[in-house]
Amino acid sequence: MKRPLIIWTCCLLFLACIGEDFVDDYVAPNLRITNAIISIREGLSYQFEAQFFDESGRKVDQPSLEWSAVPPTAVEIQPNGTLKALSPGDVMLTVRTVGL
Protein backbone atom coordinates (compact mmCIF):
# COMPACT_ATOMS: atom_id res chain seq x y z
CA MET A 1 0.00 0.00 0.00
CA LYS A 2 2.83 2.40 0.83
CA ARG A 3 4.84 1.54 -2.27
CA PRO A 4 2.27 2.85 -4.84
CA LEU A 5 1.96 6.07 -2.83
CA ILE A 6 5.74 6.61 -2.88
CA ILE A 7 5.93 5.88 -6.62
CA TRP A 8 3.02 8.24 -7.30
CA THR A 9 4.67 11.02 -5.25
CA CYS A 10 7.99 10.59 -7.08
CA CYS A 11 6.24 10.74 -10.46
CA LEU A 12 4.49 13.95 -9.49
CA LEU A 13 7.75 15.51 -8.39
CA PHE A 14 9.46 14.68 -11.68
CA LEU A 15 6.51 15.90 -13.73
CA ALA A 16 6.45 19.18 -11.83
CA CYS A 17 9.93 20.03 -13.11
CA ILE A 18 9.70 21.65 -16.54
CA GLY A 19 13.45 21.71 -17.11
CA GLU A 20 13.88 25.47 -16.85
CA ASP A 21 14.99 27.39 -13.83
CA PHE A 22 14.20 31.07 -13.57
CA VAL A 23 16.74 32.98 -11.55
CA ASP A 24 15.90 36.60 -10.87
CA ASP A 25 19.29 38.00 -9.90
CA TYR A 26 18.46 41.64 -10.67
CA VAL A 27 19.61 44.14 -8.08
CA ALA A 28 18.78 47.83 -8.35
CA PRO A 29 21.90 49.78 -9.38
CA ASN A 30 23.37 51.60 -6.41
CA LEU A 31 25.60 54.66 -6.16
CA ARG A 32 27.09 55.44 -2.73
CA ILE A 33 29.23 58.24 -1.36
CA THR A 34 31.57 56.18 0.78
CA ASN A 35 33.17 58.90 2.88
CA ALA A 36 30.43 61.46 3.53
CA ILE A 37 31.02 64.27 6.01
CA ILE A 38 28.60 66.48 7.96
CA SER A 39 30.57 69.70 7.98
CA ILE A 40 33.73 71.38 6.73
CA ARG A 41 35.33 74.67 7.68
CA GLU A 42 35.32 77.57 5.26
CA GLY A 43 38.45 77.58 3.09
CA LEU A 44 39.20 73.87 3.50
CA SER A 45 38.99 71.17 0.81
CA TYR A 46 37.78 67.58 1.02
CA GLN A 47 37.99 64.69 -1.45
CA PHE A 48 34.74 62.72 -1.72
CA GLU A 49 34.71 59.14 -2.97
CA ALA A 50 31.84 57.19 -4.49
CA GLN A 51 31.24 53.59 -5.54
CA PHE A 52 28.77 52.37 -8.16
CA PHE A 53 27.27 48.86 -8.18
CA ASP A 54 25.53 47.63 -11.36
CA GLU A 55 22.29 45.62 -11.73
CA SER A 56 24.16 42.42 -10.87
CA GLY A 57 25.51 43.89 -7.65
CA ARG A 58 29.08 44.05 -9.00
CA LYS A 59 31.25 47.08 -8.29
CA VAL A 60 32.03 49.12 -11.41
CA ASP A 61 35.65 50.32 -11.44
CA GLN A 62 36.14 53.99 -12.31
CA PRO A 63 32.58 54.90 -13.29
CA SER A 64 32.03 58.26 -14.95
CA LEU A 65 30.57 60.48 -12.23
CA GLU A 66 29.08 63.96 -12.20
CA TRP A 67 29.18 65.92 -8.94
CA SER A 68 27.01 68.93 -8.14
CA ALA A 69 26.26 71.12 -5.13
CA VAL A 70 23.33 73.40 -4.26
CA PRO A 71 23.78 76.29 -3.69
CA PRO A 72 26.86 76.50 -5.91
CA THR A 73 27.96 79.76 -4.25
CA ALA A 74 28.69 78.04 -0.91
CA VAL A 75 31.11 75.41 -2.25
CA GLU A 76 33.15 74.61 -5.30
CA ILE A 77 33.00 71.00 -6.46
CA GLN A 78 35.50 69.64 -8.98
CA PRO A 79 34.71 66.86 -11.52
CA ASN A 80 36.84 64.43 -9.44
CA GLY A 81 34.76 65.03 -6.27
CA THR A 82 37.05 67.51 -4.53
CA LEU A 83 34.97 70.05 -2.62
CA LYS A 84 36.19 73.43 -1.37
CA ALA A 85 34.10 75.33 1.17
CA LEU A 86 33.71 78.95 0.05
CA SER A 87 31.22 80.38 2.54
CA PRO A 88 29.16 79.27 5.56
CA GLY A 89 25.82 77.60 4.89
CA ASP A 90 24.00 74.36 4.20
CA VAL A 91 24.81 72.51 0.99
CA MET A 92 23.22 69.53 -0.75
CA LEU A 93 25.91 67.49 -2.52
CA THR A 94 24.79 65.15 -5.30
CA VAL A 95 26.64 62.60 -7.40
CA ARG A 96 25.27 60.70 -10.39
CA THR A 97 26.60 58.29 -12.97
CA VAL A 98 26.99 59.39 -16.57
CA GLY A 99 26.36 56.92 -19.36
CA LEU A 100 25.55 53.91 -17.15
N, C-alpha and C positions, 0 to 999 in steps of 0.2 A: 504494500500500500504506500509506503514511504518512497519507494524507488520511482514510481511514475511521477510523483509530485516533484521530486528533485530533478528528474529529466525535463519535465515541463517548465520548471523555473529556469533551468539552464538554457533551454531553447528560447524562452522569452528574453533573457538577458542578451543572447547573441543576436536576436532579431531586432532588439532595440538599438543596436549600434548600426549607424548608417555608413560608417567608414570615413566620416569627415569630422574633424574636430575644429571648432571655432574658438579661436583664442583672441580675445579682445585685449590687446596690450597697449592700447592708446592711453597716453598720459597727457594732460593739458600742458602745453609748453609753459615754461616758467623762467622768469628773469628775476634775479635777486641781487640787491646791493648787499655785498657780503661784509662790509665794514662801515656801516652807517654810524653817524655821530649825531648828537642832539644839539650841540652848539660849537661855535668856533669864534675866537676873538677877531675883532676887526684888524685887517692887515695881514692875517696869517693865511697860509694855504694848506690844503688837505687833498690827498689823492684818494678818490673813491675807486672801489673795485666792484665789478659785477660779474655774475656767472649766468649763462643761459643754458637751459636744459630743453632739448627738443621733445617732440611728441612720443618718443620712445623712452624718455627719461635719461638719455645720454647727455653728458656735458659737451657743449660745442666749444672747441678751442678757438680763441680769438674771434668772437662774433663781432660784426660791425654794429657799433652802438652809437646812439645819439643822445647826448645829455642836454638838459635844459633846466632853467631855474626861473621861478616866478616869485617876486618881481626881479627882472634882470638888472635893476639898478643897485640891488643890495649885494649881489655877488657876481663874480665873473667865473664862468664854467668853460673849461677848455674841452675840445673834442676827445681828449684822452681821459676825462673825468677829474682833472685837477680843478679844484674850486678855490677861489680867493675871495675872502670876505672883504667887501668894500665899505659897507656901512651897517649900523645896527638895524635889526629887524628880523621878522620871520620870513623864511624862504621855503618854498616847496620845490624840492629837487626831483626831477623825473629822468628816467633812462628808458630807452626803448631800442629794440633791435631794428635794423634796417636791412631789408631784403630777405628776411627769414620768415 
